[in-house]
Amino acid sequence: MIGETILTNARVVTRHEAFVGTVVLADGAIAAVDEGQSGLAAAEDLDGEILIPGLVELHTDNLERHFTPRPGVLWPSPLSAVMTHDAQIAGAGITTVLDAICVGTYRESPERRHILEASVETVRKARDEDLLRADHFIHLRCEVADPDVVGMFEPYQDDPLLRLVSVMDHTPGQRQWQDIEQFRRFYRSRRWSEEELDARVAGLVEDSERYADTHRRTIVARCRERGLPLASHDDTTEAHVAHAVEDGIAIAEFPTTREAAAAARGSGLRTILGAPNIVRGGSHSGNASALDLAEDGLVDALSSDYVPASLLHAAFLMAGKAGIAVPDAVACVTATTAEMAGFHDRGRIEAGARGDLVRIRMIDDLPVVRAVWRQGRKVL
């Protein structure tokens, strides 16, 4: 049993307002939220700093980066990789994370087959041993053009850690890589020759034409049978969104154009945009500006994607630059993301919710994480 913690003189951000107040944690949950300061000697004075719910991350590739810190290098200790990733996640204020693990391999990354099994089993082991600061679950990113993706997905389709599945196709010539020259520029940085790039593009296009539609239908059907939330990935056109709607998909991850983002919202899909896109001031692959889409009211949620620290920063940049109220911007990384993953016990500062909180100090426009509580226990 976790004892009582009283946090006072904080700028408390609830779902609809922000005020100077006091939050009481008891037995892993939020016991009370009140305006004003507590006079109790046991209360911890937060010096007027901001208190928000713990962040909920639906799609981070960060775990994979710790398994393969360099191209072609597999880190020898899976547990070390998971623990290092977890420390970085908690340090970014994320208290619930869906580790996005690739199912299906690009031709130059055969190590991803090993990473899939090692990631899921090691996250499970670390959870069982109570080694983690954040609450970790699994998001499987299914590369539908891969010849073996269905067989790789099957062992995990009933795993209790699985909370989200996305269907992806990174074939050059469509979606994220609609501009093939953008694809070629990106991979030239890996010192591939023009001949190697030509062969790679041709092979990926062939695989997509042969496998993508059948594999997508199979994976979507299995997820719908199991009630698993589904996300589309890198929708670029209205036709992509219509396909997602037809499949019963509820989430549009990283729409690459305003056309696709508007179509997704108009069709009732929730949109997730990349936080790094906002922090950097644009997409690394030449796609739509997430901040512009936020200004147009087309962003429901944010994902840190490949930079955990970007999640919190982007939320406050949206508030400062897109004219979005702070509670609404914070909801894009807390309440809304929790709802999208089917978590109904977290993401809000209200009595009865999980005691997941983040203390923040603003340094210019940068929110700096000062402390983190998960289920009422201080983990940072």
PyMOL commands that set and color helices and strands:
alter all, ss='L'
color gray80, all
select helices_A, chain A and resi 62-67+78-91+112-128+149-156+175-177+180-188+194-226+238-246+258-266+275-280+290-295+310-321+326-331+335-340
alter helices_A, ss='H'
color red, helices_A
select strands_A, chain A and resi 5-13+18-26+29-35+44-45+50-53+55-60+94-103+135-143+162-168+230-233+251-253+270-274+301-303+357-363+366-374+377-378
alter strands_A, ss='S'
color yellow, strands_A
deselect
rebuild
show_as cartoon
